[in-house]
Amino acid sequence: MPKSLISIHDLSKEEIVHILDLAAQFEQSPSPALLNDKVIATIFFEPSTRTRLSFETAGNRLGARVIGFSDVGNTSVTKGESLKDTIKMVSHYADLIVIRHPLEGSARWASEVSSVPVVNAGDGANQHPSQTLLDLYSIRKTQQHLDNLQLTMVGDLKYGRTVHSLLQAMSLFNAHFTFVAPPELVLPTEYKHFLHQKNLDFIESCDLLPHIPKSDILYMTRVQAERFPDPIEYEKVKNSYSLTAFMLQQCKPNMKILHPLPRVNEIADDVDNTPQAYYFDQARNGVYTRMAIITYLLDQTK
């Protein structure tokens, strides 16, 4: 079975560092055309802007041809085709498949029926490992290392797949965590158990401001309306946190603000012009990181 990237747990610490090193090489040489004979399929059953476009940009910069869809309404899924049949069909056309799907576990299932590597670009509230790798790349680039950092994660910690993947990855580097969320969106118990098993300390809080001064990385997230089964519950918590430039007065000199984007109102526009804002650079880093992921899984590294 080909090697796929479905969860950050599919990679060892050494593999993660290797992919980050590859991403740094691609940042220095962003169009190496290593995959002129390859085809990459991006199949998105759920809306996406940054993830889909950055994967397609990564494939194009590597010289690959990119096929796929981002509108399920124009595919045979509307005729009742199963995910299994879709994956089997696409794996005959492409050398690597990037999939986003709303159902948790769908990407793992796809990797089990595919004859080519599969990259999970998000499966429900479960995992988003390529986002995690670009987050790690952004953290390492801004802090010069990954070890023993203080991460404060804010917002939708219940449904936020980027948070779930990142905390598992940073556990490999002895991170210290603070989780800031309203009671309705606290971190699921399974992830707290995971950190306890790793003997890693963490703090839970409903109040953001006291934790900003000690943070190396402030990881903001959007409260995701599409994950809420009850719209009324979403309305209760959608404006729980709003970071402003004024709130950054006491932050550490090295502190950077990350966000997987899109943002709504959890980061005010006046934060964009502060030296702590890094979320747009973070998005750019996604191209280099996804170039590294693709070449690593296809064993076409430089």
C-alpha positions as CSV (number, residue, x, y, z in Angstrom):
1,M,0.0,0.0,0.0
2,P,1.4,3.4,-0.9
3,K,2.4,5.8,1.9
4,S,-0.4,8.3,2.6
5,L,-0.7,11.3,4.9
6,I,-4.1,11.0,6.7
7,S,-3.1,12.0,10.2
8,I,-0.1,13.7,11.7
9,H,0.5,10.4,13.5
10,D,1.4,8.9,10.1
11,L,4.7,10.7,10.3
12,S,7.5,10.2,12.8
13,K,9.3,13.2,14.4
14,E,12.2,12.6,12.0
15,E,9.9,12.6,9.0
16,I,8.2,15.8,10.1
17,V,11.6,17.6,10.4
18,H,12.6,16.2,7.1
19,I,9.5,17.6,5.4
20,L,10.0,21.0,7.1
21,D,13.6,21.0,5.8
22,L,12.3,20.2,2.3
23,A,9.8,23.1,2.5
24,A,12.7,25.4,3.4
25,Q,14.5,24.2,0.2
26,F,11.4,24.9,-1.8
27,E,11.1,28.4,-0.4
28,Q,14.6,29.1,-1.7
29,S,13.8,27.4,-5.1
30,P,10.0,27.4,-5.6
31,S,9.8,26.0,-9.1
32,P,12.0,23.0,-9.4
33,A,9.8,21.1,-11.9
34,L,10.5,17.7,-10.4
35,L,7.1,16.1,-11.3
36,N,6.8,16.8,-15.1
37,D,5.5,13.2,-15.6
38,K,3.0,13.2,-12.7
39,V,-0.7,14.0,-12.3
40,I,-2.2,15.2,-9.0
41,A,-5.9,15.1,-8.3
42,T,-7.5,17.5,-5.9
43,I,-11.0,16.3,-5.0
44,F,-12.9,18.6,-2.6
45,F,-16.3,17.5,-1.4
46,E,-16.3,20.5,0.9
47,P,-15.6,24.2,0.2
48,S,-12.0,25.4,0.4
49,T,-9.9,28.3,-0.8
50,R,-6.4,28.3,0.7
51,T,-5.9,24.5,1.0
52,R,-7.1,23.7,-2.5
53,L,-5.4,26.6,-4.2
54,S,-2.1,26.0,-2.4
55,F,-2.1,22.3,-3.2
56,E,-2.8,23.1,-6.9
57,T,-0.1,25.8,-6.9
58,A,2.3,23.4,-5.3
59,G,1.6,20.8,-8.0
60,N,2.0,23.4,-10.8
61,R,5.2,24.7,-9.3
62,L,6.5,21.1,-9.3
63,G,5.6,20.7,-12.9
64,A,2.8,18.3,-12.4
65,R,-0.6,18.4,-14.1
66,V,-3.5,19.0,-11.8
67,I,-7.0,17.6,-12.2
68,G,-10.0,17.4,-9.9
69,F,-13.1,19.1,-8.7
70,S,-14.3,21.5,-6.0
71,D,-18.0,21.3,-6.8
72,V,-19.6,18.0,-6.0
73,G,-22.6,19.1,-8.0
74,N,-20.7,18.6,-11.2
75,T,-19.6,15.0,-10.4
76,S,-21.1,11.5,-10.4
77,V,-21.6,11.8,-6.7
78,T,-24.9,13.4,-7.5
79,K,-25.8,10.2,-9.3
80,G,-25.2,8.2,-6.2
81,E,-21.6,7.1,-6.8
82,S,-19.9,5.9,-3.5
83,L,-16.7,7.4,-2.1
84,K,-15.0,4.1,-2.7
85,D,-15.9,4.1,-6.4
86,T,-14.9,7.7,-6.8
87,I,-11.5,7.1,-5.2
88,K,-10.9,3.9,-7.2
89,M,-11.7,5.8,-10.4
90,V,-9.5,8.8,-9.6
91,S,-6.6,6.6,-8.6
92,H,-6.5,5.3,-12.2
93,Y,-6.1,8.8,-13.5
94,A,-3.6,10.4,-11.0
95,D,-0.4,9.6,-9.2
96,L,-1.5,11.3,-5.9
97,I,-4.9,12.3,-4.5
98,V,-5.7,15.2,-2.3
99,I,-9.1,14.9,-0.6
100,R,-11.3,17.0,1.6
101,H,-14.5,15.5,2.8
102,P,-17.0,16.4,5.6
103,L,-17.1,13.0,7.2
104,E,-14.6,12.0,9.8
105,G,-12.6,8.9,8.7
106,S,-13.4,9.4,5.0
107,A,-9.7,10.2,4.2
108,R,-8.5,7.0,5.9
109,W,-11.1,5.0,4.1
110,A,-10.0,6.6,0.8
111,S,-6.3,5.7,1.5
112,E,-7.4,2.0,2.0
113,V,-9.0,1.7,-1.4
114,S,-6.7,3.9,-3.4
115,S,-3.7,2.5,-5.4
116,V,-1.9,5.9,-5.1
117,P,-0.9,8.0,-2.1
118,V,-3.7,10.1,-0.5
119,V,-3.3,13.3,1.4
120,N,-6.0,14.3,3.8
121,A,-6.9,18.0,3.3
122,G,-9.5,17.8,6.1
123,D,-12.1,15.3,7.1
124,G,-14.8,16.9,9.2
125,A,-13.5,17.9,12.7
126,N,-10.9,15.2,12.7
127,Q,-7.5,15.9,11.1
128,H,-5.8,18.4,8.8
129,P,-2.2,17.2,8.7
130,S,-1.0,19.4,5.8
131,Q,-2.2,22.5,7.7
132,T,-0.3,21.2,10.7
133,L,2.9,20.9,8.8
134,L,2.6,24.4,7.4
135,D,1.8,25.6,11.0
136,L,5.0,23.8,12.2
137,Y,7.0,25.3,9.4
138,S,5.7,28.8,10.3
139,I,6.4,28.2,14.0
140,R,9.9,27.0,13.3
141,K,10.6,29.9,10.9
142,T,9.5,32.6,13.4
143,Q,10.9,31.0,16.6
144,Q,14.0,29.4,15.0
145,H,13.1,26.1,16.8
146,L,10.1,24.0,17.9
147,D,11.1,22.8,21.3
148,N,9.6,23.9,24.6
149,L,7.4,26.6,23.2
150,Q,4.3,28.1,24.9
151,L,1.3,27.8,22.6
152,T,-2.0,29.5,23.4
153,M,-4.9,28.1,21.3
154,V,-8.0,30.1,21.1
155,G,-11.6,29.7,19.9
156,D,-13.2,26.6,18.5
157,L,-11.2,23.9,20.2
158,K,-14.1,21.4,20.0
159,Y,-14.5,21.2,16.2
160,G,-11.2,22.8,15.1
161,R,-9.3,20.0,13.3
162,T,-6.3,22.3,12.9
163,V,-6.0,22.6,16.7
164,H,-6.4,18.8,17.1
165,S,-3.6,18.0,14.6
166,L,-1.3,20.8,15.8
167,L,-1.4,19.9,19.5
168,Q,-0.5,16.3,18.6
169,A,2.4,17.3,16.5
170,M,3.7,19.8,19.0
171,S,3.6,17.2,21.7
172,L,6.6,15.7,20.0
173,F,8.5,18.9,20.9
174,N,7.6,19.2,24.5
175,A,5.2,22.2,24.1
176,H,3.3,23.9,26.9
177,F,-0.3,24.5,26.1
178,T,-3.0,27.0,27.1
179,F,-6.5,26.3,25.7
180,V,-8.8,29.3,25.7
181,A,-12.5,28.6,24.7
182,P,-16.0,29.2,25.8
183,P,-17.5,26.2,27.8
184,E,-19.4,25.1,24.7
185,L,-16.2,24.7,22.6
186,V,-13.6,23.3,25.0
187,L,-11.0,20.8,23.9
188,P,-12.5,17.3,23.6
189,T,-11.6,14.9,26.4
190,E,-9.7,12.5,24.1
191,Y,-7.1,15.2,23.4
192,K,-6.7,16.0,27.1
193,H,-6.1,12.3,27.7
194,F,-3.6,12.3,24.9
195,L,-1.6,15.1,26.6
196,H,-1.9,13.5,30.0
197,Q,-0.4,10.3,28.5
198,K,2.5,12.4,27.1
199,N,3.0,13.9,30.5
200,L,2.5,17.4,29.0
201,D,1.1,20.2,31.1
202,F,-1.8,22.4,29.9
203,I,-4.1,25.1,31.2
204,E,-7.7,25.6,30.3
205,S,-9.3,29.1,30.5
206,C,-12.3,31.1,29.2
207,D,-10.3,34.4,29.4
208,L,-7.8,35.2,26.7
209,L,-6.1,38.4,27.8
210,P,-4.1,37.1,30.8
211,H,-2.4,34.5,28.7
212,I,-1.2,36.7,25.9
213,P,2.0,38.0,27.6
214,K,3.5,34.5,28.2
215,S,2.7,33.1,24.7
216,D,5.3,32.4,22.0
217,I,2.5,31.5,19.6
218,L,-1.0,32.7,19.7
219,Y,-3.1,30.4,17.6
220,M,-6.5,31.9,16.8
221,T,-9.3,30.0,15.2
222,R,-12.7,30.8,13.7
223,V,-15.9,29.5,15.4
224,Q,-17.1,27.3,12.5
225,A,-20.8,27.7,11.8
226,E,-20.8,24.7,9.5
227,R,-19.8,22.4,12.3
228,F,-22.7,23.3,14.6
229,P,-25.8,21.0,14.4
230,D,-27.8,23.7,16.1
231,P,-27.6,27.3,14.6
232,I,-28.8,28.7,18.0
233,E,-25.7,27.3,19.7
234,Y,-23.5,28.9,17.1
235,E,-25.1,32.3,17.6
236,K,-24.3,32.0,21.4
237,V,-20.5,31.6,20.9
238,K,-19.7,33.1,17.5
239,N,-18.3,36.3,19.0
240,S,-16.5,34.8,22.0
241,Y,-13.1,36.3,21.3
242,S,-11.9,39.3,19.2
243,L,-8.1,40.0,19.3
244,T,-7.2,43.7,18.9
245,A,-3.9,45.5,18.6
246,F,-4.4,47.0,22.0
247,M,-4.4,43.6,23.6
248,L,-0.8,43.0,22.3
249,Q,0.9,45.7,24.3
250,Q,2.5,43.3,26.8
251,C,3.4,40.4,24.5
252,K,6.8,38.9,24.2
253,P,9.1,40.3,21.4
254,N,9.1,36.9,19.6
255,M,5.4,36.3,19.8
256,K,3.6,35.6,16.5
257,I,-0.1,35.2,15.8
258,L,-1.2,32.3,13.6
259,H,-4.6,31.5,12.1
260,P,-5.6,28.8,9.7
261,L,-7.9,31.3,8.0
262,P,-10.5,32.3,6.9
263,R,-11.0,34.7,9.8
264,V,-14.4,36.4,10.5
265,N,-14.1,38.7,13.5
266,E,-11.8,36.9,15.9
267,I,-8.8,39.1,14.7
268,A,-9.5,42.8,14.2
269,D,-8.1,44.5,11.1
270,D,-5.8,46.7,13.2
271,V,-3.8,43.5,14.2
272,D,-2.7,43.1,10.6
273,N,-0.2,46.0,10.8
274,T,1.4,44.7,14.0
275,P,4.8,42.9,14.0
276,Q,3.0,39.9,15.7
277,A,0.7,39.3,12.7
278,Y,1.9,36.3,10.8
279,Y,-1.2,34.6,9.4
280,F,-0.9,35.8,5.8
281,D,2.8,34.7,5.7
282,Q,1.6,31.4,7.3
283,A,-0.8,30.9,4.3
284,R,2.1,31.5,1.8
285,N,4.2,28.9,3.7
286,G,1.4,26.4,2.7
287,V,2.7,26.3,-0.9
288,Y,6.2,25.3,0.1
289,T,5.1,22.8,2.7
290,R,2.6,21.1,0.4
291,M,5.4,20.9,-2.3
292,A,7.4,19.1,0.3
293,I,4.5,16.7,1.2
294,I,3.8,15.9,-2.4
295,T,7.4,15.2,-3.3
296,Y,8.0,13.2,-0.1
297,L,5.0,10.9,-0.7
298,L,5.9,10.4,-4.3
299,D,9.6,9.8,-3.4
300,Q,10.7,12.6,-5.7
301,T,12.6,14.7,-3.2
302,K,15.5,16.9,-4.3
